[in-house]
Amino acid sequence: MGKPPNVSRWAYVLLVIGTLSLFDVLGLDSWGTPLVMIVIGVALITRPYPWGRQLALGLVGATLLVAGAWYVVRPAVGGVAVTETLDLPVTATLAEIDLSPSVGRLDVGAGQPGTLIAGTLELNRGERLERSVTVSGDAQMVRLGVRRAGANVVFFGRLGQDTARWLLTLAPDVPLVLRVTGGVGDTTLDLSSLKVTDFTFAGGVGRAAISLPGRGIFSATLRSGVGPLSVTVPAGTEAHVQVTPGVGAVTVLGDFRRSGDTYTSPGYAEGRSRIDLRVQGGVGPVTVTRPER
């Protein structure tokens, strides 16, 4: 075999920087960084010896194995659950709210006038709340999401199970653009007393129950996930429902006039309170109900 080609020192620098950055993303920076530095130091010290390369390769392999194993089991054996409290006042004439929970229940309803969003957000072990509150012109924008420090894997019976719950209320007196991305768990959204003008829902894994607003002109796009989705159109509110079937069945109940995959209530064209609803089916069954007056 010939002499191995020379490798630029910058290649090693980039590999080290990339490894440390990856550990930060995975949530292993608290001990992964010093471990990598120790492995590099040992490799440099033993390099002149015939067995140095084998030792360095063994240490690198062991480090990667330990890091990978810890990344998988960490959420099940470490960390503590944290509860965040929200109480944000209304500071604009319009509002946009994005909610993206991870694992657990999500319950949303009407709150007090003057308070845009309030409630409690329980976070699972290994989670961090990502919160963004900004004002642009007449619009107040709130984004709530979750970042995990590791994989969400269930180990050892109930030890790894997550029971977090987001319990939130929204202002009933402010026009809202609401976007909800479901996680793993049941979702209950009672929008019947809210002034929602546009609503987007992307289902996750679990049951979802949505009560739509009963006043004004309103549009919504609902995408079912894995699990049943039930949607209630308030009595006395006219509706136009466009259905895109998925794997699960989509059922529309009420005094609708059907034309293919489109359902229209009798007074939709003249109704002062009406809903333009688009439903995209997923894996679970979807039921849209409009009760009689």
C-alpha positions in Angstrom: 0.0 0.0 0.0 1.2 3.5 -0.8 1.6 6.4 1.5 -1.8 7.9 2.5 -2.6 11.3 1.0 -2.2 14.4 3.1 -5.4 15.7 4.5 -5.9 19.4 5.2 -5.9 20.4 8.8 -9.1 22.4 8.1 -10.9 19.1 7.5 -10.2 18.1 11.1 -11.2 21.5 12.4 -14.5 21.4 10.5 -15.2 17.9 11.8 -14.7 19.0 15.4 -16.8 22.1 15.0 -19.6 20.1 13.3 -19.6 17.4 16.0 -19.8 20.1 18.8 -22.6 21.9 17.0 -24.5 18.6 16.5 -24.2 17.9 20.2 -25.7 21.3 20.9 -28.7 20.6 18.7 -29.2 17.2 20.3 -29.0 18.6 23.8 -25.7 16.8 24.6 -23.5 19.9 24.9 -23.3 19.8 28.7 -21.0 16.8 28.6 -20.6 16.0 25.0 -18.2 18.9 24.3 -15.7 18.1 27.1 -15.8 14.4 26.1 -14.9 15.2 22.5 -12.0 17.4 23.7 -10.7 14.6 25.9 -10.9 12.1 23.0 -9.0 14.5 20.7 -6.3 15.1 23.3 -5.8 11.4 23.9 -5.6 10.8 20.1 -3.0 13.4 19.7 -0.9 12.1 22.6 -0.9 8.5 21.4 -0.5 9.3 17.7 3.3 8.6 17.6 2.8 5.1 18.9 2.0 2.1 16.6 -1.2 1.4 18.5 -2.2 5.0 18.7 -4.5 5.0 15.6 -6.4 1.9 16.8 -6.9 3.5 20.2 -8.1 6.8 18.6 -10.6 4.9 16.4 -11.8 2.9 19.3 -12.4 6.1 21.4 -14.2 7.8 18.6 -16.5 4.8 18.1 -17.2 4.5 21.8 -18.0 8.2 22.0 -20.4 8.1 19.2 -22.1 5.0 20.6 -22.5 6.6 24.1 -23.8 9.8 22.6 -26.3 8.0 20.4 -27.6 5.8 23.3 -28.0 8.8 25.6 -29.8 10.8 22.9 -32.4 8.0 22.7 -32.9 7.3 26.4 -32.4 10.7 27.9 -36.1 11.9 27.7 -37.2 8.7 29.5 -34.7 8.8 32.4 -33.8 12.4 32.9 -35.1 15.9 33.2 -38.1 17.3 35.0 -41.5 18.6 33.8 -41.9 22.4 33.7 -45.0 24.5 33.7 -45.0 27.9 32.0 -47.7 30.6 32.7 -49.0 33.0 30.1 -50.9 36.3 30.6 -50.4 38.6 27.6 -52.6 41.7 27.3 -54.1 42.9 24.0 -51.9 45.6 22.5 -53.2 45.8 18.9 -56.5 45.7 17.0 -55.7 42.4 15.3 -53.9 39.2 16.4 -52.2 36.2 14.8 -51.7 33.2 17.0 -49.7 30.0 16.2 -49.8 27.0 18.5 -47.6 24.0 18.0 -47.6 21.6 21.0 -45.7 18.4 21.0 -46.9 15.5 23.3 -49.9 15.9 25.5 -53.4 17.6 25.6 -54.3 20.9 24.0 -57.4 22.8 25.3 -58.3 26.2 23.9 -61.4 28.4 24.7 -62.6 31.9 25.3 -61.0 34.0 28.0 -61.4 37.6 29.4 -61.7 40.7 27.2 -58.4 42.6 27.1 -56.3 39.5 27.6 -55.0 38.1 24.3 -53.8 34.8 25.5 -53.6 33.3 29.0 -53.2 29.9 30.7 -50.6 27.3 31.6 -48.4 25.2 29.4 -47.0 22.0 30.9 -43.8 20.8 29.2 -42.6 17.3 29.1 -39.2 16.2 30.3 -36.5 17.4 27.9 -38.7 20.1 26.3 -38.1 23.8 26.1 -40.9 26.4 25.2 -40.2 28.5 22.2 -42.1 31.7 22.5 -42.3 34.7 20.2 -44.4 37.8 20.8 -44.2 40.7 18.2 -46.2 43.6 17.0 -46.3 44.7 13.4 -48.5 47.6 12.6 -52.0 46.8 13.8 -51.3 43.1 14.3 -50.0 41.4 17.5 -48.4 38.0 16.7 -47.8 35.2 19.2 -46.1 31.9 18.4 -45.8 29.1 20.9 -43.9 25.9 20.1 -41.7 23.3 21.7 -38.1 22.2 21.1 -37.0 18.8 22.4 -33.6 18.1 23.7 -33.8 14.5 22.6 -36.0 11.8 21.1 -39.4 11.1 22.5 -39.1 7.4 23.1 -41.1 5.5 25.7 -39.0 3.2 27.9 -39.5 1.3 31.1 -43.3 1.3 31.3 -44.7 4.6 32.5 -41.3 6.2 33.1 -41.2 7.7 29.6 -44.8 8.6 29.2 -45.7 12.2 28.8 -48.8 13.8 30.3 -48.4 17.4 29.5 -51.3 19.7 28.9 -51.7 23.1 27.4 -54.7 24.9 28.8 -55.2 28.3 27.0 -57.8 31.0 26.7 -58.0 33.6 23.9 -59.5 37.1 23.8 -63.1 37.0 22.7 -63.1 40.7 21.6 -60.2 40.7 19.1 -60.3 39.5 15.4 -58.0 36.5 15.4 -56.0 34.5 12.7 -55.5 31.2 14.4 -53.1 28.4 13.3 -52.9 25.1 15.3 -50.5 22.2 14.5 -51.5 19.2 16.5 -48.9 17.0 18.3 -49.4 13.7 19.9 -52.4 13.8 22.2 -56.0 14.9 22.3 -57.0 18.4 21.1 -60.1 20.4 22.1 -60.7 23.8 20.5 -63.8 25.7 21.5 -63.9 28.7 19.2 -67.6 29.3 19.4 -67.3 32.6 21.4 -64.2 33.9 19.6 -63.9 36.4 16.7 -61.8 34.1 14.5 -61.6 35.3 10.9 -59.2 32.6 9.6 -58.4 29.3 11.0 -55.9 26.5 10.0 -55.7 23.2 11.8 -53.2 20.4 11.0 -54.1 17.3 12.9 -51.4 15.2 14.7 -51.9 11.9 16.5 -54.9 11.6 18.7 -58.6 12.8 18.9 -59.5 16.3 17.9 -62.8 18.1 18.6 -63.4 21.6 17.2 -66.3 23.9 17.7 -66.3 26.7 15.1 -67.2 30.3 15.7 -70.8 31.3 15.5 -70.6 35.0 14.4 -69.3 36.9 11.4 -67.8 35.6 8.1 -65.2 32.9 8.7 -62.9 30.7 6.7 -61.1 27.5 7.8 -58.9 24.8 6.5 -58.8 21.6 8.5 -56.4 18.7 7.8 -57.1 15.5 9.7 -54.3 13.5 11.1 -54.1 10.1 12.7 -57.2 9.8 14.8 -60.8 10.9 14.7 -61.7 14.6 14.0 -65.1 16.0 14.9 -66.1 19.5 13.8 -69.3 21.3 14.9 -70.8 24.2 13.0 -72.9 26.3 15.4 -76.7 26.1 14.9 -78.0 29.1 12.9 -74.6 29.6 11.1 -74.6 28.9 7.4 -71.8 26.9 6.0 -70.1 25.8 2.7 -68.1 22.7 3.2 -65.6 21.4 0.6 -64.3 17.9 1.4 -61.2 16.2 0.1 -61.4 12.6 1.2 -58.4 10.7 2.7 -57.9 7.2 4.0 -60.6 7.7 6.7 -64.2 8.4 5.9 -65.6 12.0 5.9 -69.2 12.4 7.1 -71.2 15.6 6.9 -74.4 15.8 8.9 -77.1 18.4 8.8 -79.5 20.1 6.3 -76.8 20.5 3.6 -77.3 20.3 -0.2 -74.7 18.0 -1.6 -73.0 18.3 -5.0 -70.2 15.8 -5.2 -67.8 16.6 -2.4 -69.3 20.0 -1.7 -72.0 20.6 0.9 -73.9 23.9 1.2 -76.5 25.0 3.8 -79.7 26.5 2.3 -79.1 30.1 3.5 -75.4 30.3 2.9 -75.5 32.9 0.1 -77.5 35.4 2.2 -76.2 34.5 5.7 -74.6 37.2 7.8 -72.9 34.5 9.9 -71.4 32.0 7.5 -68.4 29.6 7.3 -66.3 28.7 4.3 -64.9 25.3 5.4 -62.3 23.1 3.6 -61.8 19.7 5.1 -58.9 17.4 4.0 -59.2 13.9 5.3 -56.4 12.0 6.8 -56.0 8.5 8.4 -58.8 8.9 10.9 -62.5 9.5 10.4 -63.9 13.0 10.1 -67.4 14.1 11.1 -68.8 17.6 10.4 -72.1 18.4 12.1 -74.4 21.3 11.8 -77.2 21.0 14.4 -80.8 22.0 13.7 -81.9 25.4 14.8 
